[in-house]
Amino acid sequence: MGHVGDAVLHNLTRNGFRVSAINDIDLSKCGGYTNDIKILRSAREVAAECDVVVTGLPKPPDVRAAFEGADGLLAGMAEGKVWIDHTTTDFGQNVEFESALREKGAFLLEAPITGGLDALRKGQMAVWVAGDKTTFKECEPILEASYSTVMYTGRMGTAMIPKVMSNMLCCAQVVAMGEILMIAKRSNLDLTTFWHVIRSSSGTSFLWETAGPNIFRGDFHDSFNLDLQCKDIQLCYDMAKETRTPIEFLGRMQQIYHRAQYQLGDDRGCYSPPRLMEEALGDKLQTEGFEEWSYDVENHDGALHVKHKGIEFPK
């Protein structure tokens, strides 16, 4: 019942689904919901109570801990039950879990998500889904309650691999963005105007549109921390090692992210590498005009399109 669990619960109830029960390793996170939602003491109890279980966990070891053991999900799963996991995790581990569930006649849908927490709360995020296709089709309405883009990718792993690669492209852009914004700042350009100029060019991207305002506000996307981002980068490293693919550029990006994590702290926002530039040069990238900024995400021909709110546009 962290950020993802809370958002998904509200999306499901808002769209007419019955949430029967919830659980978290920290039961204090389970308070504040309606009385018809049971607070259960283990993942096993939730799996026994519900037809479909939805999880969102921090790291692969957390997923394994929730799945295995006398009080784990597997112990409560039975024929026909479905587990939808939104965690960005180890797809090899998911293959193992899928096999264990199959012996019980149950199913796992690997369902990593992308687009940002604010978009998830509004049901505008994208989800990629791997696993049994018939099970996916049966659960598609549940997914459509929280996501504007729901895409089936195929066998287990075919959703997680692109999710991790997408995150790597995001991280690479964040590192480059810090350097580019600082060049503009130290060239005496107005950063707001500069940001809009790049938005109108071939250099724009979803990250330029959404990370820029976070950096300008100085929060550096504090709803997703460096510890979790570095976990995702390690997943990429593991995939590269398994496939014997050299990652010279992404390896350098990983070093920069680890330096940000160790220097600034695990809990700092995942867009924090530009802060290293700020501290090194004694120059800030914050600028006025983004205090009320937010955004919506629309699906245009399968691609994410950002609609900004709470800022002024150049005339």
N, C-alpha and C positions, 0 to 999 in steps of 0.2 A: 504494500500500500504506500509506495513512494510516489514520486511525481507521475510516473506512467500509470501505476495502478489506480491512483485517485482520478486521473483524467479519464481513463477507460471506463471506470465505474460510472462516472457521471454521464459519459457519452451513451453507455448502454441503457441506463435508466431513463435518460432523456428521450431515447428512441424506442421505449416500450419493452425492453428486455427485463426479465426478472433476475436480479442478482441475488442468489440464495444465501451465499456465505462468503466471508473474507477471512484472511489470515495474514499475519506478518511476523517475522521473528521478533519484532518490537510491537507488542500488542497495543501500545499507546497510540500507534498510527491508525488503528482500526476504529477509533472513536469518532463521533460526530455524524454518523450516517443514520438513516432511518431504522426504526426498531425492527422492521421485517427482514433486515439483513443480519444473519447470524454471525457473530464473531466466534470463530472456532480456533482451537489451540494448536492445530497442526495442519500441514499440507495434506496429510492422509485423510483427515476428517473432511476437508474441503472437497477432495477428489471423490470421496464416498458420497457426499451430499449432492454434488452437481453433475450435470450431463457434460458440460464443457468447462474446463478450468483455464483461466487466462493468467499468465504470469509475466512480470517484468522485473528482472533481477540485475544486480550490478555486474557480476563477473562469473566466468565459467565455474569456479569452485562453489559459488553460491547456488548456481543451478544444480550442480551435482548434490549439494547438501539438501536442497529442497526435494530432489527426486528420489534419493536413496534412503535406506534405513526403515526401521519399524514405523516411523511417523512421516515418511516421505510420500510424495505423490504416487509413486509406483504401487505402494502398498494399498492405496485406496482406489486405484483404477480398476475398471472392469470392462467387460465386452461392450463395445459401442461408444465408450466414453472418449472424449477428445481433449487433448492438452494443446493449447495455443501459447507458444512462448515468444514474447517480444524481445527477449534479451539479445544483445549483440554478444555472441559467445562463440565457442569452438564448434564448428560444424561436425568435426569428427566425433565429438562427444554426443552430438545430436543423433548421429547415425547409430551409435551404441544404444542410446535411449529408445530410439525408434524400434530397434530390434527387440528390446526387453518388453516394450508395450505391445508389440505384435503378438507375443506369446500369450497375452491376456485378451487379444481381440480389440485392443485400444489403439489410439492413433496420436501421433505428434505432428503438429503443424509448426514448422520453423517460420517465424513471422517477424523479422527485424523491421524497424520503422525508421523513417527519415523525414525531416522537414522542420523540426524544432518543437519544443514543448508548447509554446503558445499556439502553434498550429494544431497540435494534438488536442488541446483543451477545446478548440473550436471545431474539431472533427475534420481538419483540413490536411492532416499529414498523409504520407504515402506509406503503404505496407507491401512488402514483397513476401510471398508465401511459397514454401516448398513442402512437399510431402505427398500423401495420397490425394489424387485429384478429386475423387468422388467425395472424400471428406472435406476437402477445400470448398467444393461447390455447396455442400450442405451448410458449412459455416460461413459462407460469404456474406450473408446478411448481418451476422454478428460483427464482422470486420468492417462492413460498410457503415456501421453505426459510429465508428471512430475515425475512419480514413476516407478521404476523397478519392484517392487512387489505391486500388486493390489489384495487384498483379500476381498471377500464378506463374512460377518460374520453372517448376519441374521437380526432380528428385531432391532429396535432402542434401543441403549444401548449396544448392543453386540460388537460394535467397541470401544466405549468410555471406558468401564470397563477394558478391557485388556490393552488399551493405558495407563490409569492411573496406573494400576498394573505394567506395564513395566517400567514406570518412577520411581516407588517406588523401584524396584529392582536396577535401575541405581543409585538412591540416596544412597541406602544401601551400594552399592559397592564403591561409591565415599568416603563415610565415612571410610569404612574399608581400602580402598586404602591409604588414608592419613596416617593411623597408620602403615600399613605395610611398606610403603616407608620410613617412618621415622625410623622404626626399622632397616631397611637395611642401611640407611644413617649413623645412629649412631653406626652401627656395622662395619663401614669403608668399606662397599661394594660399588663398582661402580654402580651407579643407572641405567645407561644405560645397563650394562651387566645384572644386576638384573632384569630389565624389560624384556629383551629378554629371560632370563631363565624362568620367569613365563609364558611368551608367549608360550613357548614350553611345558608347563606342563598342568595338568588337572585343574589348578587354573585360566587359562586364560578365557577371556570373551570379548565381543564386547567393554565393558566399559574399561577393562584393556588396550585393544589395542588403544582406542581413547582418553580416559581421561588422561592416563599417559603422552602422549606427550604434551597435553594442560597444565598439571601441570608442566612438565619439562620446558616449555617455559614461565611459569608465567602468562599466560593469563586466565587460569581457565575457558575456554569456555565463553568468554565475549560476544558472540553473543546471549546467552540466560541467562537472569539474575536471581538472587536469588529471587526476588519478584515473578516472574512467576513460578519458581520451587516450592516455598512455596505455591503458589496457587494450584499447582497440588497435593502437599502433603495434603492440606486441603480437596481436592476432595476425596482423599483416605480415610481420616478420616471420612468424611461424609458417604461414602459408607460403611465403617466398622460399623459406628453407626447404619445406616439403616438396616444392616443385622445382627446386634448384634454379631459382630465378634471381639473378643479382639485382639488388635495389640500392644502387649507389646514391641516387638522389633522395629516395625515401629514407635511406639510412641516415643521411645528414639531417633530414627533417626530424627523424626520431631523436637524434642527439639534442636538437634545439628544444624539442618538447620536454625531454627529460631534464634539461637544464632549467627550464621554466618551472617544472614540477618541484625540483629539489631546491631551487632558489626562492620561489614564491610560495610554495606550499601545495599540498595535495588538493585542497578545497578551493583554490582559485579557479576562476572561469576558464573554460577550454580555449577561449580566444586570447589567452594571456601572453603568448610569445612576443607580441608587440610591446608588452610592458618591459621586457628585457631591453629593447631598444630605447624606450623612454628612460629607464634607469641608467643605461650606459651613457646616454648623451645628455641627461638632465633636461629633457624637453618633453612636454606632454602633447598627446594627440587629441585630448578632449576639446570639444567645440560646442558652442551653444546651438540650440534649435532642435535637439533630439530628445529633450526631456520627456515629451509625451508621445514619442514615436512607438508605433506598433505596426503590425502588418497582417494581411490575410494572404492565403495561398490559394491559387486557382489552378485547376488542371486544364491546360491548353494542349490538346492533341497528345496527351500522355506526359507532358512536361510540366514541371512546377513553374508557376508564374507568380511573382511577388507584387502585391498591391499595398503600397505604403499608406499609413495613416498617421496623423498628428505631426506632420512636417510641412513646410512650405516648399513649393517647387519653383525653380527659376522661370521667369517669364521671357 
